[in-house]
Amino acid sequence: MDVDENRARWDIISLSLVVNFVPEPRDRGRMLRLAHTFLRESGLLFLVLPLPCVENSRYFTSELLQSLMAAIGFSEIEKKWKQGGKMAYWLYRKVDEDTCVDLDPFRKRSVHRQGKSRNNFVILLQER
C-alpha cells in the first residue's frame, strides 16, 4: 500500500486478529504507526488481540499497550475483555502523536513477567 496515496484517507481501520500474526515485533509497531498515518483526523482504530498477548506475555502488558498506543498517537475510547476470556478488544481515536514521550521502553524487549508458561508476544517501535 502506498503511504502517500493513503495518508489521512480512512475514517476507520480494523486490525482484528491481524497484529498478532505479523511475525516481527518491529513490523507490528510499524503496522500501528501506518494505521495512524492512514487515518483521518479523529479517525478510529479497532484493535483485536488474543487476550494472552497482553495478559500472559513475558514482554508485554495491557499497561504497556496503552502507553505504546498513546506514544503513537491514539487515545483509548473503550476496551473490553473478560478475565479468563480469549479475546481483547480496543477502540482508539487518532490524536496527535506525543513527540515528548520516551520511546526507549518500546525499542527492545524487557521482561515484565516471569514464568515458563509465558508467551513471547511484544510490539516494538523503530526510530521515527
C-alpha positions, 0 to 999 in steps of 0.5 A: 500500500502506498503511504502517500496515496493513503495518508489521512484517507480512512475514517476507520481501520480494523486490525482484528486478529491481524497484529498478532500474526505479523511475525516481527515485533518491529513490523507490528509497531510499524503496522500501528504507526501506518494505521495512524498515518492512514487515518483521518483526523479523529479517525478510529482504530479497532484493535483485536488481540488474543487476550494472552498477548497482553495478559500472559506475555513475558514482554508485554502488558495491557499497561504497556499497550496503552502507553505504546498506543498513546506514544503513537498517537491514539487515545483509548475510547473503550476496551473490553475483555473478560478475565479468563476470556480469549479475546481483547478488544480496543477502540482508539481515536487518532490524536496527535502523536506525543513527540515528548514521550520516551520511546526507549521502553518500546525499542527492545524487549524487557521482561515484565513477567516471569514464568515458563508458561509465558508467551513471547508476544511484544510490539516494538517501535523503530526510530521515527 
